[in-house]
């Protein structure tokens, strides 16, 4: 097969360069198109039916994460991945309801943490308060952030240890960091008061490139360091081995479900209906589309073939990147943000391999690297002028995931020393389905890679 060369791609590059979205006046287009809306403006009535539908859309993303992780992993670990995805949702939801929501959205304590009505114990707001729906919506975000680690750490993580991490991450770490960014957002529902310290400084993260995705990516980064690479992932000389996933169509379906759910993620963060939803939704889907092309072409130029896994992750990288700014930039600008995110997704995986780090599904480039880029892009394409507010955007973009990494590393370390985090080599060889769940997802065939060593 003839390899694709840089020369052969010049026509595509030319099309991109003459497209208005990549023209020199992009920033001006964005400045004319951007609304100054913030999530849940106090003057706008809440549309509870709309928020409820968006809750369901964000929940569908759990299925998307599950399927893409399962497809990118080996068949002998399929049940284990399903169990981790459904039970991190269960454990995380309970932890977030009992403590996390109050820490994240309760009355702010000097901008660092919320403190109010843990588990809604006093029922001061009544059974018909809108706060219950807001709690449900934010619970979907919390569990999405935590489940990002499942894919990165797939195929070698001890099940009880992973669930312990998921519970405490939603109980404490995610909510405290989230308060810095979104503290005060529940005031329109009659709950909480006072902004998080980053929000008070003017930090903008509309739907969570930092608060959800960078935090989740940092959790995954800490997790793969503590748990170590899969048995056989690197040979004795340090070169990476390919451990191919078992079901590419399943992974593709997972990606489509994630794209579908992202409409609820980004448009739902507006918390009310209005004409601005069209711009938010269009910016979201265009960033995902250009993310696919950015990742595909980057990998194609460097390696000579069109890679499916990279293309799917490119879509997700573009969506992660636009999540911070989907309400603040023009759709044409979203094309640029997504395209660069796709490039970062393709190059980020290679960087991790050079560091001898094993991210089984490419979650860290998608969520951490693209989350940081998307947060910075809000300032680069600011409606008030290029690079306006870059100081506070850069502060939040790097400090929040750094803290998420440090705190989750401590949590993973403690879990590893107590409950246990890494599955044994024997369990990895057998497959975690059999070793941890006494079952197999595909009883008609068994894939045996016991000959792989871990020298």
C-alpha positions as CSV (number, residue, x, y, z in Angstrom):
1,X,0.0,0.0,0.0
2,X,1.3,3.4,-0.9
3,X,2.1,5.5,2.2
4,X,0.6,8.9,2.6
5,X,3.3,11.6,2.4
6,X,3.3,15.3,3.4
7,X,3.3,16.2,-0.3
8,X,0.2,14.2,-1.0
9,X,-1.6,16.0,1.8
10,X,-0.9,19.5,0.6
11,X,-4.3,19.9,-1.1
12,X,-6.0,19.1,2.2
13,X,-3.8,21.7,3.9
14,X,-4.7,24.2,1.2
15,X,-8.4,23.7,1.8
16,X,-7.9,24.3,5.5
17,X,-6.0,27.4,5.0
18,X,-8.5,29.1,2.6
19,X,-11.4,28.2,4.8
20,X,-12.8,31.3,6.6
21,X,-12.5,29.5,9.9
22,X,-8.7,29.6,9.7
23,X,-8.4,33.0,8.2
24,X,-6.5,35.8,9.9
25,X,-9.7,37.5,11.0
26,X,-10.9,34.5,13.1
27,X,-10.4,36.4,16.3
28,X,-12.5,39.3,15.0
29,X,-15.3,36.9,13.9
30,X,-15.3,35.3,17.4
31,X,-15.4,38.7,19.0
32,X,-18.5,39.7,17.1
33,X,-20.2,36.4,17.7
34,X,-19.5,35.6,21.3
35,X,-22.1,36.1,23.9
36,X,-21.2,37.1,27.4
37,X,-23.4,34.6,29.1
38,X,-22.3,32.6,32.1
39,X,-23.8,29.3,33.2
40,X,-27.1,29.7,35.0
41,X,-27.5,33.5,34.7
42,X,-29.6,34.6,37.7
43,X,-32.0,36.6,35.5
44,X,-32.9,33.7,33.3
45,X,-35.6,31.2,34.4
46,X,-34.4,27.6,34.8
47,X,-35.8,25.2,32.2
48,X,-36.1,22.1,34.3
49,X,-37.3,19.8,31.5
50,X,-34.3,20.8,29.4
51,X,-31.9,20.1,32.3
52,X,-33.5,16.7,33.0
53,X,-33.0,15.7,29.3
54,X,-29.4,16.8,29.5
55,X,-28.9,14.7,32.7
56,X,-29.9,11.6,30.6
57,X,-27.6,12.6,27.8
58,X,-24.6,13.0,30.1
59,X,-25.4,9.6,31.7
60,X,-25.3,8.0,28.2
61,X,-21.6,9.0,28.2
62,X,-21.0,6.3,30.9
63,X,-22.1,3.8,28.2
64,X,-19.8,5.5,25.7
65,X,-16.8,5.3,28.0
66,X,-17.6,1.7,28.8
67,X,-17.8,0.6,25.1
68,X,-14.8,2.5,23.9
69,X,-12.7,1.1,26.7
70,X,-13.9,-2.4,26.1
71,X,-13.3,-2.2,22.4
72,X,-9.7,-0.9,22.9
73,X,-8.9,-3.7,25.4
74,X,-8.5,-7.5,25.1
75,X,-11.5,-9.8,25.2
76,X,-10.4,-11.5,28.4
77,X,-10.9,-8.2,30.3
78,X,-14.3,-7.2,28.9
79,X,-16.5,-8.0,32.0
80,X,-14.0,-6.4,34.3
81,X,-14.3,-3.1,32.3
82,X,-18.1,-3.3,32.4
83,X,-18.0,-3.8,36.1
84,X,-15.6,-0.9,36.7
85,X,-17.7,1.5,34.7
86,X,-21.0,0.6,36.2
87,X,-19.7,0.5,39.8
88,X,-17.5,3.6,39.7
89,X,-20.8,5.3,38.7
90,X,-22.6,3.7,41.7
91,X,-19.8,4.4,44.2
92,X,-19.1,7.9,42.9
93,X,-22.8,8.9,42.8
94,X,-23.2,7.9,46.5
95,X,-20.0,9.7,47.5
96,X,-20.9,12.9,45.6
97,X,-24.5,13.0,47.1
98,X,-23.4,12.3,50.7
99,X,-20.5,14.8,50.9
100,X,-19.2,16.0,47.5
101,X,-22.1,18.2,46.4
102,X,-22.0,20.2,49.6
103,X,-18.2,20.6,49.3
104,X,-18.5,21.7,45.7
105,X,-21.6,24.0,45.8
106,X,-22.3,24.8,49.4
107,X,-21.6,28.2,51.1
108,X,-18.0,29.0,50.1
109,X,-15.4,29.1,52.8
110,X,-13.1,31.9,51.6
111,X,-13.4,30.4,48.0
112,X,-11.6,27.2,48.9
113,X,-14.5,24.8,49.8
114,X,-18.2,24.7,50.2
115,X,-19.9,23.8,53.5
116,X,-23.6,23.3,53.7
117,X,-26.3,20.6,54.3
118,X,-24.3,17.5,53.7
119,X,-26.5,14.8,52.2
120,X,-29.3,17.5,52.4
121,X,-29.8,16.3,55.9
122,X,-31.9,19.3,57.1
123,X,-34.2,19.2,54.0
124,X,-34.3,23.0,54.2
125,X,-35.1,23.4,50.6
126,X,-38.1,21.2,50.4
127,X,-39.0,18.2,48.2
128,X,-39.9,20.4,45.2
129,X,-36.7,22.5,45.1
130,X,-34.8,22.7,41.8
131,X,-31.6,21.9,43.7
132,X,-32.3,18.2,43.4
133,X,-32.1,18.4,39.6
134,X,-29.0,20.5,39.7
135,X,-27.5,17.9,42.1
136,X,-28.4,15.2,39.6
137,X,-26.8,17.0,36.7
138,X,-23.6,17.7,38.6
139,X,-23.5,14.1,39.8
140,X,-23.3,13.0,36.1
141,X,-20.3,15.3,35.7
142,X,-18.5,14.0,38.8
143,X,-18.9,10.3,37.8
144,X,-17.7,11.1,34.2
145,X,-14.5,12.7,35.6
146,X,-13.8,9.7,37.8
147,X,-14.5,7.0,35.1
148,X,-11.8,8.5,32.8
149,X,-9.2,6.7,34.9
150,X,-10.9,3.3,34.2
151,X,-9.7,3.2,30.6
152,X,-6.2,4.5,31.2
153,X,-5.7,1.9,33.9
154,X,-7.5,-0.9,32.1
155,X,-6.4,-4.6,32.2
156,X,-4.2,-4.6,35.3
157,X,-6.2,-2.8,38.1
158,X,-7.5,-4.7,41.1
159,X,-11.2,-4.3,41.2
160,X,-11.7,-3.4,44.9
161,X,-8.9,-0.9,44.9
162,X,-10.3,0.9,41.9
163,X,-13.7,1.2,43.5
164,X,-12.2,2.6,46.7
165,X,-10.5,5.3,44.6
166,X,-13.7,6.1,42.7
167,X,-15.7,6.6,46.0
168,X,-13.1,8.9,47.6
169,X,-12.4,10.9,44.4
170,X,-16.1,11.8,44.1
171,X,-16.4,12.3,47.9
172,X,-13.5,14.7,48.3
173,X,-11.0,15.5,45.6
174,X,-13.2,16.3,42.6
175,X,-15.7,18.4,44.6
176,X,-13.0,20.5,46.4
177,X,-11.2,21.3,43.1
178,X,-14.6,21.9,41.4
179,X,-15.5,24.4,44.0
180,X,-12.6,26.6,43.0
181,X,-14.0,26.7,39.4
182,X,-17.7,26.5,39.8
183,X,-18.4,27.4,43.4
184,X,-21.5,29.6,43.6
185,X,-23.2,28.1,40.6
186,X,-26.1,26.7,42.6
187,X,-27.2,30.1,43.9
188,X,-29.9,30.3,41.3
189,X,-31.4,27.2,42.8
190,X,-31.3,28.6,46.3
191,X,-28.3,26.7,47.5
192,X,-24.8,27.9,48.5
193,X,-23.3,31.3,48.3
194,X,-20.0,32.9,47.4
195,X,-17.7,32.0,44.5
196,X,-14.7,29.7,44.3
197,X,-11.4,31.6,44.3
198,X,-10.7,30.9,40.7
199,X,-14.2,31.9,39.6
200,X,-13.8,35.1,41.7
201,X,-10.7,35.9,39.7
202,X,-12.6,35.6,36.4
203,X,-11.6,32.1,35.4
204,X,-13.8,30.8,32.6
205,X,-14.6,27.1,32.2
206,X,-18.2,26.9,30.8
207,X,-18.7,23.1,30.9
208,X,-15.6,21.6,32.3
209,X,-12.5,21.3,30.2
210,X,-10.6,21.9,33.4
211,X,-13.1,21.1,36.2
212,X,-14.1,17.7,34.7
213,X,-11.7,16.6,31.9
214,X,-8.3,17.9,33.1
215,X,-9.1,16.7,36.6
216,X,-10.1,13.3,35.3
217,X,-7.1,13.1,33.0
218,X,-4.8,14.0,36.0
219,X,-6.5,11.2,38.0
220,X,-5.7,8.8,35.2
221,X,-2.1,10.1,35.0
222,X,-1.5,9.5,38.7
223,X,-3.2,6.1,38.4
224,X,-1.1,4.7,35.6
225,X,2.1,5.7,37.4
226,X,1.1,4.0,40.6
227,X,-0.4,0.9,39.1
228,X,2.4,0.5,36.5
229,X,2.2,-0.8,32.9
230,X,0.3,-3.9,31.8
231,X,2.2,-7.2,31.9
232,X,4.0,-7.5,28.5
233,X,3.4,-3.9,27.4
234,X,7.1,-3.1,27.2
235,X,9.8,-5.4,26.2
236,X,13.1,-5.9,28.0
237,X,14.8,-3.1,26.0
238,X,11.9,-0.7,26.9
239,X,10.3,-0.7,23.4
240,X,6.5,-0.8,23.5
241,X,4.6,-3.8,22.4
242,X,1.2,-3.6,20.8
243,X,-1.6,-5.1,22.9
244,X,-4.4,-4.7,20.4
245,X,-8.0,-4.2,21.4
246,X,-10.5,-6.9,20.5
247,X,-13.5,-5.1,19.0
248,X,-13.0,-2.0,16.9
249,X,-16.7,-1.6,16.0
250,X,-17.6,-1.6,19.7
251,X,-15.1,1.2,20.3
252,X,-16.5,3.2,17.5
253,X,-20.0,2.8,18.9
254,X,-18.7,4.0,22.2
255,X,-17.2,7.1,20.5
256,X,-20.5,7.9,18.8
257,X,-22.4,7.6,22.2
258,X,-19.8,10.0,23.8
259,X,-20.4,12.5,21.0
260,X,-24.1,12.2,21.4
261,X,-23.9,12.7,25.2
262,X,-21.7,15.8,24.7
263,X,-24.7,17.8,23.5
264,X,-26.1,17.4,27.0
265,X,-22.7,18.1,28.6
266,X,-22.1,21.4,26.8
267,X,-25.6,22.7,26.0
268,X,-27.0,21.5,29.3
269,X,-24.4,23.6,31.1
270,X,-26.3,26.6,30.0
271,X,-29.1,25.5,32.4
272,X,-31.7,27.3,30.4
273,X,-33.0,27.3,26.8
274,X,-32.4,30.1,24.4
275,X,-31.0,30.9,21.0
276,X,-27.5,30.6,22.3
277,X,-27.9,26.8,22.5
278,X,-27.5,26.7,18.7
279,X,-24.1,28.3,18.9
280,X,-23.0,26.2,21.8
281,X,-24.1,22.9,20.1
282,X,-22.6,23.9,16.7
283,X,-19.3,24.9,18.2
284,X,-19.2,21.5,20.1
285,X,-19.8,19.3,17.0
286,X,-17.4,21.3,14.8
287,X,-14.6,21.0,17.3
288,X,-15.2,17.2,17.4
289,X,-15.2,17.0,13.6
290,X,-12.0,19.0,13.2
291,X,-10.4,17.0,16.1
292,X,-10.9,13.9,14.0
293,X,-9.1,15.4,11.1
294,X,-6.3,16.9,13.2
295,X,-5.5,13.5,14.8
296,X,-6.0,11.5,11.6
297,X,-3.7,13.7,9.4
298,X,-1.1,14.0,12.1
299,X,-0.8,10.2,12.5
300,X,-1.1,9.6,8.7
301,X,1.8,12.0,7.9
302,X,4.0,10.5,10.6
303,X,3.2,6.9,10.1
304,X,1.8,6.4,6.6
305,X,-1.7,5.0,7.4
306,X,-5.1,6.2,8.6
307,X,-5.5,4.9,12.2
308,X,-9.0,4.3,13.6
309,X,-8.1,4.5,17.3
310,X,-6.3,7.8,16.8
311,X,-9.3,9.2,14.8
312,X,-11.8,8.3,17.4
313,X,-9.7,9.8,20.2
314,X,-9.2,12.9,18.0
315,X,-13.0,13.4,18.1
316,X,-13.0,13.2,21.8
317,X,-10.0,15.5,22.1
318,X,-11.7,18.2,20.1
319,X,-14.8,17.9,22.2
320,X,-12.8,18.1,25.4
321,X,-11.0,21.2,24.2
322,X,-14.2,23.1,23.2
323,X,-16.0,22.3,26.5
324,X,-14.4,25.3,28.3
325,X,-15.2,27.8,25.6
326,X,-18.2,26.5,23.7
327,X,-20.3,29.5,25.1
328,X,-17.6,32.1,24.5
329,X,-16.3,31.5,21.0
330,X,-17.7,31.5,17.5
331,X,-18.3,28.1,15.7
332,X,-15.6,29.0,13.2
333,X,-13.1,29.4,16.0
334,X,-14.2,26.0,17.4
335,X,-12.7,24.5,14.2
336,X,-9.3,25.8,15.1
337,X,-9.5,24.7,18.7
338,X,-10.6,21.2,17.7
339,X,-8.0,20.8,15.0
340,X,-5.1,21.7,17.4
341,X,-6.7,19.3,20.0
342,X,-6.6,16.5,17.4
343,X,-2.9,17.1,16.8
344,X,-2.2,17.0,20.6
345,X,-4.1,13.8,20.9
346,X,-2.0,12.1,18.3
347,X,1.3,13.4,19.6
348,X,0.4,12.9,23.2
349,X,0.2,9.2,23.0
350,X,3.7,9.0,21.6
351,X,5.0,11.2,24.4
352,X,3.6,8.8,27.0
353,X,5.2,5.8,25.4
354,X,8.6,7.6,25.4
355,X,8.1,8.1,29.1
356,X,7.3,4.3,29.4
357,X,3.8,5.1,30.6
358,X,0.9,2.7,29.7
359,X,-2.4,4.5,28.9
360,X,-4.5,1.6,27.6
361,X,-7.0,3.8,25.7
362,X,-5.3,7.2,25.2
363,X,-7.4,8.9,27.9
364,X,-4.6,11.2,29.2
365,X,-3.9,13.0,25.9
366,X,-7.6,13.3,25.3
367,X,-8.7,14.6,28.6
368,X,-5.6,16.2,30.3
369,X,-3.6,17.6,27.4
370,X,-6.7,18.7,25.4
371,X,-8.4,20.0,28.6
372,X,-5.5,22.3,29.3
373,X,-5.4,23.5,25.7
374,X,-9.1,24.2,25.6
375,X,-8.9,26.2,28.8
376,X,-6.1,28.3,27.4
377,X,-8.0,28.7,24.1
378,X,-10.7,30.7,25.9
379,X,-8.2,33.5,26.5
380,X,-6.5,33.2,23.1
381,X,-9.8,33.7,21.3
382,X,-11.3,36.0,23.9
383,X,-14.2,38.3,22.8
384,X,-12.4,41.2,24.6
385,X,-9.2,40.8,22.6
386,X,-6.7,38.0,22.0
387,X,-5.0,36.7,25.1
388,X,-7.2,38.8,27.4
389,X,-7.4,37.0,30.8
390,X,-4.6,34.6,29.9
391,X,-3.0,34.9,33.3
392,X,-6.0,33.5,35.2
393,X,-6.8,31.0,32.5
394,X,-3.2,29.7,32.6
395,X,-3.3,29.6,36.4
396,X,-6.4,27.5,36.5
397,X,-5.5,25.3,33.5
398,X,-2.3,24.2,35.1
399,X,-2.9,24.5,38.9
400,X,-6.1,22.5,39.1
401,X,-4.9,19.4,37.3
402,X,-1.6,19.6,39.2
403,X,-3.5,19.5,42.4
404,X,-5.7,16.7,41.1
405,X,-2.6,14.7,40.2
406,X,-1.0,15.3,43.6
407,X,-4.1,14.4,45.7
408,X,-5.1,11.4,43.6
409,X,-1.5,10.1,43.6
410,X,-1.7,10.2,47.4
411,X,-5.1,8.4,47.3
412,X,-3.8,5.8,44.8
413,X,-0.7,5.2,46.9
414,X,-2.7,4.7,50.0
415,X,-5.1,2.4,48.2
416,X,-2.2,0.4,46.8
417,X,-0.7,-0.1,50.2
418,X,-3.9,-1.1,51.9
419,X,-6.6,-2.5,49.6
420,X,-4.3,-3.2,46.7
421,X,-4.3,-1.6,43.2
422,X,-2.4,-3.8,40.8
423,X,-3.7,-7.2,39.7
424,X,-1.1,-10.0,39.9
425,X,0.8,-11.1,36.8
426,X,-1.1,-14.4,36.9
427,X,-4.5,-12.6,37.0
428,X,-3.4,-10.5,34.0
429,X,-2.4,-13.5,32.1
430,X,-5.6,-15.3,32.8
431,X,-7.7,-12.2,32.2
432,X,-9.4,-10.2,34.9
433,X,-12.8,-11.5,33.8
434,X,-11.9,-15.0,35.1
435,X,-9.5,-14.0,37.9
436,X,-11.8,-11.4,39.5
437,X,-15.3,-12.3,38.4
438,X,-15.2,-16.0,37.6
439,X,-16.7,-15.4,34.2
440,X,-15.8,-14.8,30.6
441,X,-17.5,-12.4,28.2
442,X,-16.9,-14.7,25.2
443,X,-17.1,-18.3,26.2
444,X,-16.7,-19.6,22.6
445,X,-13.1,-18.4,22.3
446,X,-10.1,-17.6,24.5
447,X,-7.2,-15.3,23.6
448,X,-4.0,-16.6,25.2
449,X,-1.0,-14.2,25.4
450,X,0.8,-15.9,28.3
451,X,3.9,-15.9,26.2
452,X,4.3,-12.2,26.8
453,X,6.9,-11.5,29.4
454,X,7.5,-8.4,31.5
455,X,11.2,-8.2,31.7
